[in-house]
Each structure stands twice: as C-alpha cells, then as structure tokens.
Amino acid sequence: MRRLEGKVAIITGAGCVAPGWGNGRAAAVLFAKEGATVVGTDINTDAMEETARMLRDIGGAFHLTHCDVTDSSSIAGMVEDVMSRYGRVDVLVNNVGGSAKGGAVEMSEELWLKQLNYNLTSVFLMCKHVLPIMKAQESGSIVNTASTSGIRWTGAAQVAYAAAKAGVIQLSRVTAVEYAPFNVRVNTVVPGQMHTPMVEARLATQRAGGDVSALLAQRQSRIPLPFMGDGRDTANAALFLASDDARFVTGTELVVDGGMSARCD
C-alpha cells in the first residue's frame, strides 16, 4: 500500500528556478509515486514544465495550476477549483520561500515587508483557506517548510528570512494545537543548507560573487555529514509527516540538515 494512496495533496512552489531537485518539485514527484493526486501550484507556470514531465513519466495523477500564495483571492480561486475537481484536500505542503541578505540596519523596510509576506504570510493565507476544509473532513495534514535560519545563525545576515521562518515554526505549533481536536495535524520540515537549483540560480551571485564551487564548499564546511542534501531529502521528511506513519505527530519540527544545527560552532 502506497503511503498517500487516494489522498489529494496541494504542494505550493511545485516549480523550480532551474533543472534539478527543488523542494517543491521533489515533493510533487515523491507524493505522486506514493499514490497522491498532486495539485502543484506556482506563480510561474513555466517553472512547472519539468515537474509535469517528471509526473507524466511516472504515470502520476496531477493537476498543475497558477497561484500567487501572497494573494488571498488567488488562493481562494485555486482551492475552490481543487474542491470542484476532487471534493477534498488531505495534505497541504507550504513550500514557497526565499531569502534576501541584510541585517536590521542595512535592510530596507520595503524588503523586510516583502520577505515576511513571501515567507510567512503566504503560509498563513494557505492555512486560512485550507483549514476549514480539513476541519469539516475531520482529517488532514499540513506540512510547512521553514529553514535552519529560523533556529540558528547559518552564516549570513538575512534577518527578515530568519524571522519569517521562525514565525512559520511557531505558526505551525499554535495551529497544530488549535486543530488537533479535529484530527488535523500541522508540522514543520526544517531544511538546512541543501544543494537545490537555487544555489546556482540565485545564491551563488548573492553570497559568493557567482562562484558556485566556493559557495558549495562554504556550505558543506558547516555540515557534519560528508555530503549535502537536496530537495529529495526535504521531500522524504515531508512525506513522513504527511502520511499516516506520522498519525501521532503534530506540532513539531523535523530538522533535515546533516547535523549542522547540532554543532556548537
């Protein structure tokens, strides 16, 4: 029996900035392999073309659609469409996010607000529209994606991203307790410094003057395990939390960082 057989799973950020295993793409493919009907969303539908190809290749059941997760009306329309197609939502994976460098002094107020909106308000809005469905069903699992930046200093000042991801963790805990009586579970995956396509597409320019090798070496030096994880590792953690294997797990975090946050230095 596949672990998500017969379930409908919404995965936000199911596209990717480049070829490879981003968190959302990896979750979409893995969840489909495990029997879920995957509803993948992204603000950039072109970014989901490779995801669609992978899902077709494995014979997965899926529907990919545009959604701006910072826009409540866009989310409402997407969720309404999902309900008209499938009549239920069993799993929600909130995966959209991205960092911007800067500390409290140098970061502009405008960028601070944009980062909070993108990384935290998006999770709040998705939960706002999906939780009533899960409550009525008296079942459901929400998996929110945070970051080790929300629990540790991870090598760069990115104060808004860190604050937002810490907020995602606490939003998950509070919501988990509130909705536990309705058999709705809410947990958080906390990825560390993963080698996803975003490293080459964006972070290398932000952090290492475009030198991908230098950035990868810098990130690997913080990780006790002798390799760097990727989106598939995040997806495996999300699958466990989404599935009935985690039926007694709610209001907690699963850290996926190769031991990085356990180190003292």
N, C-alpha and C positions, 0 to 999 in steps of 0.2 A: 504494500500500500504506500503510495507516494504521500509525502507529509502534508501537502496542501491540496490534495485531491478534492475537486468540487468547489474550491473556495475562489472568491473574487478578490483580487488584490490590486489596489491602486498604488503605483510607485511613481512619485514625483521625481523630476530630473532624470528621466529614463534615457535621455540622450547622452552625448558626450562631446567634449570640445575637440576630440581627435580620435583616431582609431585606438583601440585598446580597451582595457577593463576599468572603466569608471565605476563608481559605486552603484549608480542607478542602473546602468546597462547590465552589470553583473547580476544585480538582484533580479532584474526582469527576466534574464535568461534562466537563472537558477530556479526562480519561483515557477516559471513555466515548466521546467523539467520535472518539478515536484508536483505538477498537476493543477496549478492555479491557472485561472483565466486572468491574464495580466492586463490591467489598464495602465499603460505608461503615459505620462504627461511630460511636456517640456514646453518652455516658452518659444523654443526654436525647433520647429518640427523637422527641419533638415537634419538636425543633430541626432534624430532618432532613426534615420535611414539604415544605418549599420545595425542598430538594435533590431529593427524589423527584419532585416536579412537573417540575423542570427536566430531569431524566433521562428521564422519560416523554416530554416534549415533543420530545426529540432522538432518541427511539427507542433509548436506550441499554440495554445489558444490565446489570442491577444487582440487588443484594440489600442492603438496609439493615437493620442489627441493633443491638441494645443491647450495649454492652460498657463496663465500667469498666476503663480501662487502668492503674489503680493497683492492681488486684486480680488476682493471678496466676490464680486459679481462674476468674474471669470471662473472662480472655483465653484460657485453655486451652479453655473451652467454645466460645468463638467460633471459634477456629482449628480445633477438631475438626469443627464444623459446616461450615466452609468446605471442609475436606478431604472430608467426606462428600458435599457438593454438587458440587465441582469437581475434586477429586483432586490439586490443586496450588496453590501460591502463587508467582507470578512476581515480583510487586512488592509492597513494603510501604512505605507513606508514613506515618511517625510525625509527626503534626501537632498533637497535643494540647499545650496550654501556655497560660500566662497569668501576668502579672506582679502583684506586690504591692509597694507602696512601702515604703521603710525601709532604713536603713543598719545596720551591725553593732551599734550601741548600742541604737537605738530599736526594732528589730525583735524581736519575741518569739521565744523558742526554738521555740515551737509553730508559729508561722507559717513560720519558717525550714525546719523539717522538712516542713511541708505543701508548701511551694514546691519543695523538692528532690524530693519524692515525685511531685508533679504534673508537673513539667517534665523530670526526669531519670530517676527510677526507672521511670516509665511507658515510656520508650524502651527501657531495659534489659529490662524484662519482655516487651515485644512482641518484641524481638530474641531473647530466650531461647526463646520458643515458636515462632518462625517460622524461625530459622536452621537447626534440624535438618532441616526440610522442604527448604529450599533446598540444603543440603549434600547431601542424598540425591538431589535432582534434578540436582545439579552445575550449577545455574544460578539466578540470582535477582538482584534489585536492591533495595536498601534505601535510601530517601531519608529522612533525618532533618531535622526543621526546628529550627534554632537561632534566633539573633537577633543583630543587631549589638551588643546589650547584652552578649553573650558575648565580644566582641572589643574593644569601645570603651566609654567613658563616653558615654551617649546623652541626657544632660540631666536625669536624675533618679536618686536613690539607690534602687536596687532590688537590693540586694546578693544576695539568695537567687536571684532570677531570673537575674541576670548570672552567678552562679557555676554554676547549673544548666545554662544554655545553653552556657557554656564547656565544661562537662562533656560535653554532647551532642556537641560537636565532637570532643573527644578520644576519647570512646567510639566514635565513628564511625571515626576513624583507626585505632585499635587493632583494632577488629573487621574493618575492611577488610583489613588485613594478614593477620590470622589466617585469614580465609575466602577470600582470593584464590586459593589453590590449588584451591578447589572451584568456581571461576568465579562466585563470589558477590561482587557489588560493593556497597560501602557509601559513601555520600557525604552531604554536608550542604548544604542550602539555608540561607542566612543572610539573612533579610529585614531590611530597615531599618524606618523609621517609615512604615508603609503606612497608607493610608486604608481600613481594613476596618470592618465594622459595630461592632466592639468599641470603636472610638473614641467613637462616640456613646453606645453602651450602657453603657460602663464607664469608660473612661479619662478622659473629659471631667470626670466627677464627681471622680475621684481626683486629677487634675492641675490642673484649671482651674476649680474651683467650678461645674461644669456648663456652662461657656461653650465650646461646641463650636468656634465660629469662632476663639476665641482659641487654643485648643489646636492647631487645624489650622494656624493662622498660625505658631505657635511651632515646630511640627514642620517645616513647609515651609521655614522660615528656615535649617534645618540642611542642606537638600538642594540640591546644586548644580544639578541639573536643575530646570526651571521648573514641575514638576508632581509630584504624589505618586502613587506606585504603589498598587496594590490587590492583592487576593488572586489575581487573574488573572496578575499578574507573577510571584508566587511559584509558581503552578501551572505556568507555562511553563518555569520553571527546573527544577521537579521532573520535568516530562515529559521534558526533555532527559536528565537524569540517570537516569531510569527506563528510557529507551529504549535500543535498540541503537546509536543515534547516539553514545552515550557508552560504547561497549563497552570502551574502553581508559582509562576514567576511574574511578578508585576512590581512596578515602582522602583526598578533597579537599573544598573548600568552594566553593560558588558564591554570591557575595555579590550581593544584589539590593536596592540601597539608593539608587540615583540618584546615586552618588558620595559619599554622606555620610561613609562611613568613610575615604575617601581625603583628606579635608580635614584641615588642621593645627589648626584652631580648633574 
